[in-house]
Amino acid sequence: MSKIEQTLSEFEKHLAEMLTLIDSLTEEQLNWKLFSPVGSNEYWSIRQMIAHVEEVNYFWLPQIKELIANPSRRFGRALEEWAVRKAAVDKANERELSDMLGRIKESIPFIRQELGSITDEQMDLPITPLQEVPPGYEFTLSFLVNHVYPEHIEAHIKQMHRNLFAYTQYH
C-alpha cells in the first residue's frame, strides 16, 4: 500500500468514527461547551469542532498541491488565514448541522481524488513551514498530509470525547 493510500485510509476511518459519534449526540451535547473562566474562546463546542473540520479539510488541499509543484514554497496558515478558521468556528451555531456534515462527507472522495495520485517519492519531499522551527527539525510532505488529515481528525475525536466527559460531569 502506498503512503498516500495508507494516509487516506486512516483519514476515512477517523472521519467515519467521528461521524458515527456525532450521530449519537443530542443537540444539547453538540452545542455545550465548558465555560472558560477568563472569557476566552479556548473551549469549543462539538458543533464548533465540526465547523472547523469542515473548513480545514478543504483549506490545506491547495497548499499541498502547490508544495508538490513547488517544494521550496513555505507552508502554513498566514496570519490573515487564521481569521478564516476563527470565522468558521464562530459561525458554527448559525449553520445547519446537516450542511456541515454534508460538506465533511463530500470532502472524503474529493480529497481522495485530489491527493490519491501522490507518489511515495512526493510524500518524501522536504518542505518548510512558515513558522521558524528549531534546528534539526525536518518536515516532509508526508508529515503535513498525515498531520492535516488523519492525525487532525483523530485529535478532534479525542477532543469531542473530552467535551462529552465534561458534559456528563455537569449534567
Residue pairs with C-beta under 8 A, 6 or more apart in sequence:
1 9
2 119
2 120
3 118
3 120
3 123
3 142
4 115
4 116
4 117
4 118
4 119
4 120
4 123
4 145
5 116
7 123
7 142
7 145
7 146
7 149
7 150
8 111
8 112
8 115
8 116
8 149
10 146
10 149
10 150
11 108
11 111
11 149
11 150
11 153
12 108
12 112
13 150
14 150
14 153
14 154
14 157
15 104
15 108
15 153
17 157
18 53
18 153
18 156
18 157
18 160
19 101
19 104
19 105
21 157
21 160
21 161
22 30
22 46
22 50
22 101
22 160
25 46
25 164
29 46
29 164
29 167
30 45
30 46
30 47
30 50
30 97
31 45
31 46
31 47
31 93
32 45
32 46
32 163
32 167
33 43
33 44
33 45
33 48
33 163
34 43
34 163
34 166
35 43
36 42
36 43
41 89
41 90
44 52
44 89
44 159
44 163
45 92
45 93
45 163
46 160
46 163
46 164
47 92
47 93
47 97
48 89
48 92
48 93
49 156
49 159
49 160
49 163
50 92
50 97
50 100
50 101
50 104
51 88
51 89
51 91
51 92
51 95
51 100
52 85
52 88
52 89
52 92
52 156
53 104
53 152
53 153
53 156
54 88
54 100
54 103
54 104
54 107
55 84
55 85
55 88
56 85
56 148
56 152
57 103
57 104
57 107
57 111
57 149
58 103
58 107
58 110
59 77
59 81
59 84
59 85
60 144
60 148
60 149
61 111
61 114
61 115
63 75
64 115
64 141
64 144
64 145
64 148
65 114
66 73
67 73
67 75
67 125
67 127
67 141
67 144
68 118
68 122
68 125
68 141
71 125
71 126
71 127
71 141
72 128
73 127
74 128
74 129
74 130
75 127
75 128
75 129
75 130
75 144
76 129
76 130
76 131
77 85
77 130
78 130
92 100
111 149
115 145
118 141
118 145
122 141
123 140
123 141
123 142
123 145
124 140
124 141
124 142
125 140
125 141
126 138
126 139
126 140
127 139
127 140
127 141
127 143
127 144
128 139
129 139
133 139
